[in-house]
Structure formats: C-alpha cells, structure tokens
C-alpha cells in the first residue's frame, strides 16, 4: 500500500462539489483487507476532502438549507445542521440545572479546590471530545471507502451513535457496554430535567407540591418527542441557551449583592475545609465531573452537521462559553451566600422572591423541558433501530418514543432527589462515557488492535500532523496520557465519588422514601 495519505491520494480543487470526474493517483486502490471496494457515490464523496482527507458532508447529494430554499420562517426556527446549531445545542445541553447546584458543590469541596477541579475536568473533557471526533471521522471514512456508509443509493439517513462508533473502534463488547452506559447516563439526565423543573417551579408557586409539578412538566417534556431529529432543534436550543445565560448572570448579581444585602464575604476564601468532610468533598467533585460530561449525545449532534469535521472546534467554543457561565455564578453565589450554599443543593431555595428570580425560574423550566428532548433522543434512536423503524414512517418512530418518555417520567416521580441524582450520574456514568471509554477506545484502536499500524496510517487526524504533538513524540504521549486519564478518573470519580454519592442517595431514600411528595420542601 502506498505511504501517501488519503488527502494526497484523492485530489480535488478546493471547495469543489463531490461530483464529476476524479483525478486519482496512478495505482490507487481503495480496497480494504476484506476486499471491499468503493462505490462510485463513495468515490465522489471522498473527492471533496479537507487537508486531512476527511470526507466532507454527512449526507451525499444534500444541499445546506438557505432562506431561499426553505423560506425565512422555516429557516430561522427549524432547519439546522450548521456549526451555529451545533454550538447552541452543545452549550445548552452541557449546562442547565447543574448551575443551580454548583455553589453547593463548591461549599462541599472548598472554593479553591472546586475551581481547580472545574479547570481540570473541563480540560480533560475537551481532550476526550477530540478523541471522539477522530474515532468518528475515521469510522466514517473507513465505511465510505468500503461502500457501507449509505443506507440507500444516495444518502445516509441513519443516525450514527456513541456506542456504534466505540464498537467500530474496538469490538462488540465495549460497544455493548457503551450502549448500557449511554442509556443510564442520558436517561438519568432526562429524569434530572423533570425533577429540576418541578423543584424550581415549586419555589415560585408552592400551592402544588413538587410531585404534582413533576406530573405537569413531565407531560410537557414528552412533547419534545414530536421533533423529528437533532437538526430541528434550532429555535429550541437557542431558547435554552438564553435561559442558562440569563440565570447565570442573575446568580452573579445576587452573589455580589450577598445574603441580607451584606455583599461578598471572606468566609468562602479563608475556610477551605470541605463543609461535609471527605465524603462531601467527593460528592461535590462528582457533581463537577457531571457538569463537564454529556458526551453521550454529542456524536448524534456531530452526525447531524453538514460539516462534521469541524465539530471539535464548535464544541471547544461551546465549552469556553459554558465556562463563562458556570465559574462566575457558582463562585459569586458561594462568596456572597456561604452558609446557604453549604446547606442547600438548589440556589432557588434561598434566593429572595423577585421579578428577576421568577423570570429565571420560568426560563430554566423552559430550558429543562427542551434538553429533556436532547438527552432522550439518542435513546429514542436506539429503540427505533431495535424496532426496525428508524428510517421508516414518522408515526412508527413516534410510537417507539412515547413509552420510553413515559418510563423516564415515572422514574422522575419515584426518585425526585434534586442534586443527589447529579452526583450519582457524575460518578457512575459521566466518568465512563466522558473520560474512560473514549480514551480506552482510542488506545485500543491505534495501539493494541491487530490492525493498529494500518489504523494509525489511515487516521484522518494523526498526531504526527500536529506540530506540538509531533514534537512531544507523536502517538506515544497520547497513549500514555489516555492511560493516566483512565486510571485517575476511575479511582477519583468512579471509586471515591461513587462511594460518596451512593451513600447520599441511600440516605435520601431513607429520609424521604420513594415517590416523595415534596423532597426538601
């Protein structure tokens, strides 16, 4: 096989469409070890590549929507698939009701340790997203060359999912384990949205208890099942991001104002002892891990983009934006309300009634209803594929979705433990789907698999193409760094954080029981 990269083998003028005759190097052979050969359509798709040889576009022969082709109204609220849509979706899904519990996490860990943990896990999460992008693009390019990417002659309408990419990079066993982790992670996140919306709205209108509000907003959240796919969240994800932005800066203002209008207090900085001992420290750390998770639904977002090879840059931008939300609001609330932050897991529990607070609550409930759909959709897709209707009629897909949404609704009613749920999810699911599985899959694919050398040669984004990584030694430092992440997050997040969060969860059940009418009222 030639030592040239795919980008060198397939030549096309910059910006050219994937059509027409291809200019191929003499002796070019797209056959894989199994003898598969590219179809003509696959060759056309491969003809439009970036400098790394990554095939452009998710769906062949598909044009990016414009106001002229769809009409202004539909274009503004419905037709997505651009980098901006991915930014809104990632940023709104990345942080939501967790911003209301982060001040409590800082009280549990101590201000300095909490800020350092935020920086650490945000950086590690951005790194593992890069690994996931590489695995996704390599899987896509490999399937295009094999002629197996498209489910019919002209396009691929099947959503590519987290567990499928991990299985493609490793084996069916890790793929199966990834599927279980994703279902628990995203199911738990969807449940947390219903719990949070009922808890928040009860603060504004206490005439109904939290369980009654969970019945109401669980039904409203079910309406998100009607949206066809991730490309149609354009308006909704924008509203969700406006909600978290407003709430974050409202919290900053209230933190500066301080409890009893006393302003900022020195206690948050002078006393760095964890408020609830080491168990509390690891429970708070689990919630911080949870804050920078959510990777389980990112591949569906990337797959919905017209230019998925740009996803990691979009995601980094969304992460930086999210950081401007979670760091100032949690820091200033704990700074201005240290005693209350240590006692309560929800900021609204001690915010004085005001018009700004009520606007924030309404916006956050809207956000939680919307992101319920974002988190539930990958599970819906799994159910559709299992039932064989994923590419079928819309009504058949909807029939698969509704029972799953109803089950999530029921779980939210049974275990309405705001804050504690975040800690458990952070320790047992985010640790795996955000940190351990991507690092393990990357190392397995490029370091230990029987075709590891070929995989490194065919990689769309090899570290040897990056000046910084190449100076460090290319592949080797990446493998070592990934193993360090695996061991650290397994011990710190899954082990210690898991123990602390499970104890808190069991205590909540013992104190309030199952199907509690008003948890922490």
Secondary structure, DSSP 8 states (H G I E B T S, - for coil): --SS-HHHHEE--TT--S-S--EE-TT-----TT-----HHHHHHHHSB-TT--B--SSTT-----HHHH-HHHHHHT---SHHHHHHHHHHHHSSGGGGTHHHHHHHH-HHHHHHHHHHHHHHHHHHHHHHHHHHHHHHHHHHHHT-S-SSSS---S---HHHHHHHHS-HHHHHHHHHHHHHHHHHHHHHHHHHHHHHHHHH-TTS-HHHHHHHHHHHHHGGGGS-SGGG-HHHHHHHHHHHHHHHHHHHHHHHH-GGG----SHHHH--S-TTHHHHHHHHHHHHHHHT--GGGHHHHHHTSTTGGGHHHHHHHHHHHHHHHHHHHHHHHHHH-HHHHHH-SSGGGTS---HHHHHHHHHHHHHHHHHHHHHHHHHHHHHHHHHT-TTS-HHHHHHHHHHHHHHHHHHHHH---TTHHHHHHIIIIIIIIIIIHHHHHHHIIIIISTTHHHHHHH-TT-GGGSHHHHHHTTHHHHHHHHHHHHHHHIIIIIIIIHHHHHHHHHHHHHHH-TT-SSTT-
